[in-house]
Amino acid sequence: FAKEVAERLYRARTDNSMEKLILAAPARFLGQLRDKLDGPTAKLVIHSLSKDLSKASLEEIQEAVSDMR
C-alpha cells in the first residue's frame, strides 16, 4: 500500500498538483511511505505527523496540521 501511495504522490508532483506535502500516518506506515518516496517528491515533504487520521473529519485533519503549513 505504501508503494501505491508513493506512486500517487509522484504523479501529483510530476503533474504539478502540489508544491509542498505534509505526511500524516501511523508511525510504522509513515516509515514505509518515506522509504518508497522518490527523491524529488521527498523534498516536498515539509512536515510529518505520526498520527492515524484515517477516521478523522476534514476539520480535525485541518486542525492537526494547521501549525505545520
C-alpha positions in Angstrom: 0.0 0.0 0.0 2.9 2.4 0.8 4.1 1.9 -2.8 0.7 2.8 -4.2 0.5 6.0 -2.1 4.1 6.9 -3.1 3.2 6.4 -6.8 0.2 8.7 -6.4 2.3 11.4 -4.8 4.9 11.0 -7.5 2.2 11.6 -10.2 0.8 14.6 -8.3 4.3 16.1 -8.2 5.0 15.5 -11.8 1.6 16.9 -12.8 2.5 20.0 -10.7 -0.6 19.3 -8.5 1.3 20.1 -5.3 4.1 22.4 -4.1 4.6 21.0 -0.6 3.4 18.0 1.3 2.6 17.1 4.9 2.6 13.4 5.6 0.3 12.2 8.4 0.1 8.4 9.1 0.7 5.9 11.9 4.5 5.7 12.7 5.0 2.3 11.1 3.3 3.3 7.8 5.0 6.7 7.8 8.4 5.0 7.8 7.3 2.6 5.0 6.0 5.5 2.9 9.2 7.6 3.4 11.2 4.6 2.1 9.0 4.4 -1.1 9.1 8.1 -2.0 11.5 9.2 -4.8 14.0 11.9 -4.0 12.2 14.9 -5.6 8.9 14.0 -4.0 10.5 13.5 -0.6 12.0 17.0 -0.9 8.4 18.4 -1.0 7.7 17.0 2.5 7.7 20.0 4.8 6.4 18.1 7.9 5.5 14.6 9.1 2.9 13.8 11.7 3.0 10.4 13.2 -0.7 10.0 13.9 -3.6 8.0 12.5 -6.1 10.4 11.0 -7.8 7.9 8.7 -11.1 8.2 10.6 -10.8 12.0 11.3 -13.1 14.6 9.8 -11.7 17.2 7.4 -11.9 19.7 10.2 -9.9 17.5 12.6 -7.2 17.0 9.9 -7.0 20.7 9.2 -6.6 21.4 12.9 -3.9 18.7 13.3 -1.8 20.2 10.5 -2.7 23.9 10.8 0.5 25.0 12.5 2.7 23.0 10.1 1.9 24.9 6.9 
